[in-house]
Amino acid sequence: MPEVVLIVKRGGMARMTDTPASGRPRRRGGFVRIVLLLCLGLGLSFLAALLAYRVLPAPSTLMIGRWLSFRGVERDWVPLERISPHLVRAVIAAEDQRFCSHAGIDWGELNAVLRDRDGPSRGASTLTMQTAKNLFLWPGRSYVRKAIELPMALALDAAWPKRRIIEVYLNVAEWGDGVFGAEAAAQRYFRKPAARLTQAEAARLAGALPNPILRDPSRPSRGLQAASGRVQRRMAQLGPLGDCALPAAGAQLAPDFLGHTLASARASV
């Protein structure tokens, strides 16, 4: 683009001055400010939701999407004290065995997945990361979503106790088409409240989580039966590492629960 030249007359003499070639730098600066303001707004919204969801029942983005598209949602929010300790331990054993010891991200597992020469053959999402994704992000796999999910998980672990994280997770996890949360899943598949789930029923629900649309805990396929067996063996190996997320009443029963689990595991061998 040709340079713009101004002729300035002063005392009868003309002087040539240069001006910027265009307004592009100004437009670029305005775009950067808009992006920064947008990021700031999203960050403040996340912090506000983080504080609100620590005490209020939280919906997942999948639930919100179904409501916006006028599709049904089955979900009955219940506090952690009304969810069977069997289900708490089964989900930890199946999805995130180091849940009680990490700070939102299992860096060892994440590094192992990244070092896999054949590409990631398994996920490295912790229960905290899954909770962040369910509450604030979109489904599906992408590096962009994962990059956003990591700092969200760290913030979630710093702001919430472990019991609140597992309580929210168990109330927003998807267990079928339109079925969300432990209470709705227990009622749908076993016709009982979540507080009365047995160890075997809890293991079936945990085993269905990787593919909740195709796996029916009330009529388990061979694949789900095998997954349920693996979950029960992991529950026996978990020991007290899962007790940080048990409700207060369940924590008092942890020694009896552990003994029963070990006995069941030995009987199944």
Residue pairs with C-beta under 8 A, 6 or more apart in sequence:
1 21
1 22
3 18
3 19
3 21
4 18
4 19
4 20
4 21
5 16
5 17
5 18
5 19
6 16
6 17
6 19
7 14
7 15
7 16
8 14
8 15
8 17
9 15
46 136
46 152
46 155
49 135
49 136
50 155
50 156
50 159
50 160
51 159
53 135
53 168
54 159
54 160
54 164
57 77
57 171
58 135
58 168
58 171
58 172
59 172
60 134
60 135
60 172
60 174
60 180
61 134
61 135
61 136
61 137
61 138
61 139
62 134
62 139
62 174
62 180
63 73
63 75
63 172
63 180
66 72
66 73
66 178
67 73
71 178
72 178
73 178
73 180
74 178
74 179
74 180
74 184
74 188
75 171
75 172
75 179
75 180
75 181
75 183
75 184
76 181
76 183
76 184
76 187
77 171
77 181
77 183
78 171
78 181
78 182
78 183
78 193
78 194
78 195
79 167
79 247
80 88
80 163
80 166
80 167
80 170
80 245
80 247
81 247
81 248
81 249
82 183
82 193
82 194
82 195
83 167
83 170
83 182
83 183
83 194
83 195
83 247
84 194
84 195
84 196
84 197
84 198
84 202
85 246
85 247
85 250
85 253
85 254
85 257
86 197
86 198
86 199
86 201
86 202
86 203
86 257
87 170
87 182
87 194
87 197
87 202
87 205
87 206
88 166
88 170
88 242
88 245
88 246
88 247
88 250
89 202
89 235
89 238
89 242
89 246
89 257
89 261
90 199
90 202
90 203
90 205
90 206
90 231
90 232
90 235
91 127
91 166
91 169
91 170
91 173
91 202
91 205
91 206
91 209
92 99
92 100
92 127
92 166
92 238
92 241
92 242
92 245
93 206
93 231
93 234
93 235
93 237
93 238
93 242
94 203
94 206
94 207
94 209
94 227
94 230
94 231
94 234
95 125
95 126
95 127
95 130
95 206
95 209
96 106
96 125
96 126
96 127
96 128
97 234
97 238
97 241
97 242
98 106
98 108
98 109
98 126
98 241
99 126
99 127
99 128
99 162
99 166
99 242
99 244
99 245
100 162
100 241
100 242
100 243
100 244
100 245
101 241
102 126
102 128
102 157
103 154
103 157
103 158
104 126
104 128
104 129
104 153
104 154
104 155
104 156
104 157
104 158
105 126
105 128
105 129
105 150
105 153
105 154
106 124
106 126
109 124
110 124
112 124
113 120
113 122
113 123
113 124
114 120
125 133
125 149
126 153
127 165
127 166
127 169
128 153
128 156
128 157
128 165
129 149
129 150
129 152
129 153
130 169
130 173
131 153
131 156
131 165
131 168
131 169
131 172
132 149
132 152
132 153
132 156
133 139
133 145
133 149
134 169
134 172
134 173
135 168
135 172
136 152
137 145
137 148
137 149
137 152
138 145
156 165
157 165
160 168
162 244
162 245
163 244
163 245
163 246
163 247
165 245
166 245
170 181
170 182
170 194
171 180
171 181
171 182
171 183
172 180
172 181
173 180
173 181
173 182
173 209
173 212
174 180
174 212
174 213
175 181
175 182
175 184
175 185
175 188
175 189
175 205
175 208
175 209
175 212
175 217
176 185
176 188
176 189
176 212
176 213
176 216
177 213
179 185
179 188
179 212
182 194
182 197
182 205
183 193
183 194
185 194
185 205
185 217
186 192
186 193
186 194
186 196
186 197
186 201
186 205
187 193
188 218
189 201
189 204
189 205
189 216
189 217
189 218
190 197
190 201
190 217
190 218
197 205
199 232
199 235
199 260
199 261
199 264
200 228
200 232
201 217
203 228
203 229
203 231
203 232
203 235
204 217
204 220
204 224
204 228
205 217
206 228
206 231
207 215
207 217
207 220
207 224
207 227
207 228
207 230
207 231
208 215
208 216
208 217
208 224
208 227
210 227
215 221
215 223
215 224
216 224
217 224
220 228
229 268
232 261
232 264
232 265
232 268
233 265
233 268
235 242
235 261
235 265
236 261
236 262
236 264
236 265
239 258
240 254
240 258
243 251
243 254
246 254
250 257
